[in-house]
């Protein structure tokens, strides 16, 4: 019998390769429940043939064969004992076993979903997501995994619905003192429905994204009208100008992005669009299909959001004419490569001058209670220069775009008020206590 099994293994392997080439092999295989792990198609075929060769009661049943033969998923389960990413927090062996043999219609596997987290363990004090989506189908095929990621990353529960609202009239009064602000900006990510995301795309598909989006951008009029610059055909003069204007995005260097395949074929089918005033720009095929950015000097967040809102609406309207739309799910919201950008994907930010506040011993305590996030002058992993910090809303999901901008306005206003208090020589310990205490009361009542 052992000889027969070995022989059938070889035969079935040849059959599978041949059938695959002829596109005649279906994906329907018997499933053997061995420690909650799926049996590979090859093993199922062997068992099926054995069943036909042994019709009598004297033959062994599939469950009587050595289960170690079918431990493929268990043997491939990653060692996450020293990992600190959200992926490592939610992934279980049974979940891995359930997803092990699955792949989307674009060929994206669960191992590809989690590989960036496996390769980048993270740090106890810096928790990254550790997972990416290869396409829209990833969120359906690996739904439980992504739901769990969203719950621990965003605090967004499985039953909740993500809503969208870009109505400028619902913004609160802008109370941010311009004296303390260098510039303000609003950005978001979008994906073209029906095309794979950057970790799963090929060159042709990436070029299709570029064609679809650049065509939509060409139809923009008024203050949104501009020009598209493909990275692969930039002249030295154009490149230097974009660098000087701080508009040019660079080839990814972060291990998190590289292991997810974000830099493949660089700079093919990547590009930048901007209007004449350079206060509206779009990046194509950077980390996501589309990144839409509205920005300007000063503190007029209303003007920035108004331009942003019009741009998002007009870009999709133009895409719809040609049969395309943004990828959206009623729970996950607007879909993106990294789960951190799901929901609205919106980040409203300002470069603020707070040289006194940054020296306060409780400086880092004030951001989380205000639902705000702090970065250095030049973004993630950078230091502040001359007391200038990048502050923004920390949430992406669970609120609409308008609600997130309102949160940003309130948070930025409060942070600047603390800076003003220090300028007057006041003690702000009580003010910080009130911020933290109020948040604790709200959290405990939820």
VOGU-3710 file (C-alpha; in Angstrom, 3 decimals, decimal comma):
1> xxxxxxxxxx> 0,000/0,000/0,000  2,854/2,426/0,830  4,334/1,796/-2,628  0,928/2,463/-4,161  0,597/5,766/-2,297  4,047/6,901/-3,468  3,219/5,899/-7,036  -0,098/7,745/-6,942  1,612/10,837/-5,511  3,921/10,992/-8,530
11> xxxxxxxxxx> 1,115/10,302/-10,992  -1,204/12,869/-9,417  1,521/15,507/-9,459  2,070/14,947/-13,186  -1,679/15,076/-13,733  -2,057/18,341/-11,860  0,746/20,039/-13,797  -0,703/18,822/-17,069  -4,242/19,828/-16,168  -3,104/23,214/-14,984
21> xxxxxxxxxx> -1,455/23,864/-18,325  -4,659/22,846/-20,095  -6,839/24,838/-17,692  -8,901/21,678/-17,218  -8,387/21,041/-13,512  -11,152/22,346/-11,283  -10,462/23,687/-7,814  -13,025/21,333/-6,291  -11,207/19,005/-3,940  -12,298/16,873/-1,039
31> xxxxxxxxxx> -11,565/18,497/2,301  -10,089/16,447/5,105  -10,534/18,080/8,510  -7,159/17,445/10,129  -6,613/19,794/13,058  -8,719/22,367/11,184  -6,257/22,482/8,278  -7,208/22,114/4,628  -5,776/19,249/2,636  -3,882/20,195/-0,499
41> xxxxxxxxxx> -5,385/19,417/-3,895  -2,736/16,760/-4,526  -3,478/14,891/-1,305  -7,206/15,018/-2,010  -6,627/13,496/-5,416  -4,630/10,624/-3,886  -7,378/9,868/-1,385  -9,997/10,024/-4,111  -8,113/7,501/-6,268  -7,478/5,233/-3,291
51> xxxxxxxxxx> -11,178/5,252/-2,544  -11,949/4,071/-6,061  -9,247/1,388/-5,968  -10,412/0,047/-2,606  -14,182/-0,413/-2,835  -14,317/-3,158/-0,235  -14,588/-2,750/3,510  -11,032/-4,067/3,919  -9,507/-0,839/2,581  -8,408/1,877/4,961
61> xxxxxxxxxx> -10,517/5,014/5,223  -8,815/8,376/4,579  -8,893/9,174/8,299  -6,833/6,059/9,012  -3,800/7,229/7,023  -0,899/9,055/8,663  -2,159/12,603/9,401  1,401/13,988/9,270  1,180/13,676/5,486  -1,432/16,425/5,536
71> xxxxxxxxxx> 0,222/18,850/7,967  1,205/21,290/5,230  -0,399/24,376/6,764  0,800/23,579/10,267  4,345/23,027/9,040  4,278/26,390/7,242  2,816/28,434/10,083  5,171/31,400/10,705  7,041/31,860/13,961  5,521/35,034/15,417
81> xxxxxxxxxx> 6,814/34,667/18,966  8,831/37,903/18,763  6,498/39,934/16,577  4,644/43,067/17,686  2,481/43,901/14,661  -1,316/43,706/14,620  -1,136/40,705/12,300  0,683/38,705/14,975  -1,934/39,721/17,547  -4,918/38,380/15,591
91> xxxxxxxxxx> -3,568/35,448/13,559  -4,246/31,945/14,902  -3,149/28,562/13,621  -6,711/27,537/12,854  -7,279/30,741/10,866  -4,024/30,220/8,978  -5,057/26,662/8,217  -8,430/27,791/6,921  -6,846/30,304/4,538  -3,718/28,343/3,637
101> xxxxxxxxxx> -4,838/26,952/0,262  -7,020/29,889/-0,731  -6,114/32,562/-3,232  -8,007/35,377/-4,912  -8,851/35,407/-8,603  -5,673/37,473/-9,073  -3,637/34,686/-7,461  -3,019/36,513/-4,172  -2,482/34,091/-1,291  -2,824/34,517/2,448
111> xxxxxxxxxx> 0,933/34,077/2,846  1,348/37,136/0,636  -1,127/39,019/2,829  0,967/38,484/5,971  4,514/38,273/4,559  5,402/41,909/5,252  4,502/41,345/8,909  6,456/38,100/9,065  9,564/39,788/7,647  9,246/42,904/9,818
121> xxxxxxxxxx> 8,634/41,960/13,478  8,236/45,544/14,640  8,954/46,994/18,075  7,086/46,844/21,409  6,507/50,610/21,240  5,925/50,883/17,484  3,079/48,687/16,274  2,609/48,416/12,523  -0,168/46,502/10,764  1,948/43,720/9,268
131> xxxxxxxxxx> -0,485/42,851/6,478  -1,592/44,077/3,056  -4,466/43,375/0,695  -3,747/42,291/-2,861  -7,128/43,275/-4,248  -10,779/43,854/-3,337  -11,378/40,118/-3,130  -8,805/39,816/-0,327  -11,236/41,527/2,039  -13,945/38,982/1,247
141> xxxxxxxxxx> -11,846/35,813/1,013  -9,874/36,592/4,181  -12,696/38,538/5,794  -12,364/37,369/9,399  -8,658/38,184/9,440  -9,136/41,715/8,111  -12,120/42,296/10,408  -9,940/41,396/13,383  -7,135/43,650/12,138  -9,566/46,546/11,774
151> xxxxxxxxxx> -10,966/45,938/15,249  -7,595/46,092/17,016  -6,132/48,830/14,779  -9,137/51,144/14,471  -11,476/50,003/17,248  -14,072/49,457/14,505  -16,346/46,504/15,286  -17,539/43,907/12,775  -21,169/45,058/12,817  -20,359/48,716/12,146
161> xxxxxxxxxx> -20,978/50,444/8,821  -18,514/52,957/7,383  -20,206/56,101/6,087  -18,902/58,906/3,886  -19,725/62,622/3,955  -17,852/65,318/2,021  -20,324/68,159/2,639  -18,242/71,278/3,305  -21,242/73,022/4,909  -21,076/70,656/7,879
171> xxxxxxxxxx> -17,598/71,717/8,968  -17,394/73,606/12,261  -15,896/77,087/12,514  -12,160/77,152/11,932  -10,643/78,240/15,253  -7,020/77,367/14,430  -4,775/80,407/15,005  -2,885/81,067/11,762  0,024/82,622/13,672  1,086/79,136/14,786
181> xxxxxxxxxx> 0,500/77,299/11,495  2,889/76,858/8,579  0,481/74,950/6,334  -2,562/72,652/6,318  -3,347/69,652/4,191  -5,986/66,949/3,599  -5,209/63,703/1,820  -6,775/60,315/1,176  -6,158/57,081/-0,724  -8,397/55,450/-3,311
191> xxxxxxxxxx> -8,281/52,242/-5,358  -9,767/51,522/-8,773  -12,413/48,830/-8,426  -11,723/45,702/-10,474  -7,942/46,047/-10,665  -5,438/44,429/-8,261  -3,607/46,556/-5,708  0,149/47,173/-5,852  1,239/43,958/-4,022  -0,585/41,789/-6,589
201> xxxxxxxxxx> -0,503/43,820/-9,792  1,515/43,122/-12,912  2,963/45,713/-15,274  -0,018/45,701/-17,632  -2,526/46,146/-14,810  -0,490/48,939/-13,231  -0,396/50,714/-16,582  -4,165/50,316/-16,845  -4,544/52,107/-13,511  -2,315/54,914/-14,756
211> xxxxxxxxxx> -4,335/55,206/-17,959  -7,702/55,246/-16,165  -6,708/57,761/-13,506  -4,650/60,109/-15,691  -7,531/60,210/-18,175  -9,915/61,212/-15,381  -7,505/63,908/-14,208  -7,263/65,385/-17,697  -10,995/66,134/-17,575  -10,706/68,371/-14,491
221> xxxxxxxxxx> -11,414/72,055/-15,030  -11,073/75,373/-13,216  -8,685/75,512/-10,276  -8,328/71,706/-10,366  -7,020/71,597/-13,946  -3,361/70,716/-14,335  -0,787/68,433/-15,931  0,256/64,823/-15,393  3,973/63,964/-15,150  4,899/60,266/-15,578
231> xxxxxxxxxx> 7,972/59,538/-13,440  9,578/57,440/-16,157  9,677/60,344/-18,626  10,553/63,273/-16,355  13,313/65,539/-17,598  16,105/66,560/-15,211  14,609/70,041/-15,028  11,123/68,714/-14,192  12,513/66,326/-11,611  14,439/69,074/-9,831
241> xxxxxxxxxx> 11,436/71,406/-9,883  9,181/68,760/-8,314  11,830/68,061/-5,660  12,206/71,775/-4,898  8,425/72,097/-4,578  8,297/69,035/-2,275  5,832/67,307/-4,609  7,882/64,356/-5,831  7,435/61,007/-4,118  10,434/58,704/-4,055
251> xxxxxxxxxx> 10,925/54,994/-4,602  9,965/53,200/-1,366  12,847/52,348/0,942  10,897/51,104/3,950  11,254/47,326/4,475  7,511/47,225/5,199  6,753/48,443/1,682  9,545/46,577/-0,078  8,553/43,167/1,296  4,976/43,868/0,198
261> xxxxxxxxxx> 6,168/44,380/-3,379  5,431/48,112/-3,571  8,601/49,026/-5,461  8,408/46,468/-8,262  9,139/47,829/-11,757  9,832/51,308/-10,389  9,144/53,901/-11,809  6,985/52,239/-14,469  3,393/53,590/-14,574  3,920/55,954/-11,633
271> xxxxxxxxxx> 3,334/59,660/-11,856  2,302/62,992/-10,349  -0,480/65,359/-11,315  -0,713/68,906/-9,990  -2,659/72,049/-10,771  -1,188/75,446/-11,616  -1,164/76,703/-8,018  0,348/73,430/-6,779  -2,211/73,276/-3,981  -3,868/70,162/-5,438
281> xxxxxxxxxx> -1,986/67,050/-6,509  -2,539/63,366/-7,188  -0,008/60,553/-6,956  -0,636/57,539/-9,177  0,592/54,051/-8,228  2,673/55,063/-5,242  1,522/52,816/-2,350  -2,100/52,823/-3,531  -3,621/53,365/-6,958  -4,495/56,972/-6,126
291> xxxxxxxxxx> -3,476/59,467/-3,460  -5,406/62,735/-3,541  -3,881/65,736/-1,744  -5,132/69,279/-1,152  -2,876/71,720/0,698  -1,897/75,351/1,155  0,081/77,682/3,388  -1,697/79,126/6,392  -4,523/77,619/8,452  -7,554/77,780/6,127
301> xxxxxxxxxx> -8,638/74,159/6,483  -12,081/75,023/5,039  -10,573/76,042/1,697  -8,344/72,970/1,664  -11,218/70,582/2,423  -13,496/72,282/-0,114  -10,939/71,758/-2,875  -10,323/68,193/-1,673  -14,035/67,359/-1,635  -14,588/68,665/-5,163
311> xxxxxxxxxx> -11,554/66,808/-6,473  -12,569/63,444/-5,006  -16,101/63,762/-6,392  -15,052/64,957/-9,848  -12,342/62,321/-10,283  -14,754/59,474/-9,572  -17,476/61,073/-11,727  -15,050/61,149/-14,644  -14,028/57,544/-13,991  -17,682/56,449/-13,935
321> xxxxxxxxxx> -18,162/57,742/-17,472  -15,607/55,138/-18,594  -17,072/52,360/-16,437  -14,776/52,560/-13,405  -15,298/53,537/-9,770  -13,528/53,626/-6,413  -13,359/50,316/-4,547  -15,717/50,510/-1,547  -17,125/48,112/1,049  -19,941/48,982/3,451
331> xxxxxxxxxx> -17,893/47,786/6,448  -14,275/48,425/5,428  -15,091/51,675/3,631  -12,809/52,808/0,810  -10,412/49,955/0,188  -6,654/50,397/0,259  -3,516/48,275/0,276  -2,762/48,797/3,970  -5,584/48,315/6,514  -4,384/51,473/8,280
341> xxxxxxxxxx> -5,849/53,491/5,381  -9,280/51,849/5,275  -12,519/53,659/6,047  -12,247/57,229/4,843  -8,492/57,037/4,396  -8,554/60,715/5,332  -5,736/62,503/7,114  -6,168/66,205/7,892  -2,880/67,690/9,071  -1,055/70,891/9,900
351> xxxxxxxxxx> 2,541/71,911/10,447  2,309/73,817/13,726  4,888/75,877/15,622  4,877/74,757/19,261  8,482/75,213/20,524  7,490/75,609/24,191  4,960/72,805/24,306  7,373/70,287/22,782  9,682/70,783/25,795  6,947/70,092/28,342
361> xxxxxxxxxx> 7,434/66,786/30,235  3,862/65,711/29,448  3,973/66,726/25,783  3,393/63,242/24,394  0,362/62,639/26,636  -1,918/65,167/24,985  -2,304/63,695/21,485  -4,060/60,380/22,030  -6,839/61,835/24,244  -7,546/64,428/21,543
371> xxxxxxxxxx> -7,720/61,679/18,868  -4,647/63,298/17,324  -1,309/62,042/16,055  2,100/63,737/16,022  4,972/63,373/13,576  8,218/65,230/12,983  8,573/68,182/10,638  9,066/65,934/7,611  6,652/63,171/8,550  7,067/59,667/9,943
381> xxxxxxxxxx> 10,369/58,904/11,697  11,621/62,489/11,330  12,596/64,925/14,074  10,987/68,300/14,715  12,904/71,324/13,464  12,547/74,683/15,230  9,583/73,370/17,206  7,555/72,551/14,084  5,448/69,388/14,308  3,090/67,616/11,912
391> xxxxxxxxxx> -0,201/67,024/13,778  -3,259/65,237/12,377  -6,378/63,246/13,196  -5,440/59,721/14,300  -8,637/57,948/13,222  -9,541/56,854/9,710  -12,583/54,647/10,372  -15,811/54,995/12,335  -16,394/58,626/11,372  -17,135/60,474/8,143
401> xxxxxxxxxx> -14,650/62,741/6,414  -16,390/65,848/7,775  -16,361/64,476/11,322  -12,643/63,710/11,113  -11,804/67,213/9,903  -13,903/68,643/12,745  -11,941/66,474/15,190  -8,736/67,838/13,683  -9,904/71,462/14,049  -10,761/70,935/17,726
411> xxxxxxxxxx> -7,514/69,079/18,433  -5,251/71,566/16,661  -6,997/74,462/18,398  -6,460/72,888/21,826  -2,789/72,146/21,156  -2,157/75,754/20,114  -4,042/76,991/23,204  -1,578/75,052/25,373  1,330/76,692/23,540  -0,216/80,119/24,158
421> xxxxxxxxxx> -0,641/79,327/27,860  3,049/78,492/28,131  3,897/81,773/26,388  1,961/83,550/29,142  3,980/81,661/31,744  1,017/79,586/32,925  1,134/76,070/34,371  -0,682/73,662/32,024  -0,600/70,517/34,191  -4,255/70,974/35,150
431> xxxxxxxxxx> -5,213/71,528/31,510  -3,528/68,288/30,481  -5,194/66,458/33,387  -8,597/67,669/32,167  -7,893/66,426/28,637  -6,811/62,986/29,855  -9,572/62,676/32,492  -12,339/63,641/30,073  -11,158/61,028/27,593  -11,009/58,354/30,305
441> xxxxxx> -14,611/59,127/31,301  -15,783/58,907/27,698  -13,908/55,603/27,168  -15,316/54,043/30,352  -18,882/54,924/29,354  -18,654/53,229/25,962
//
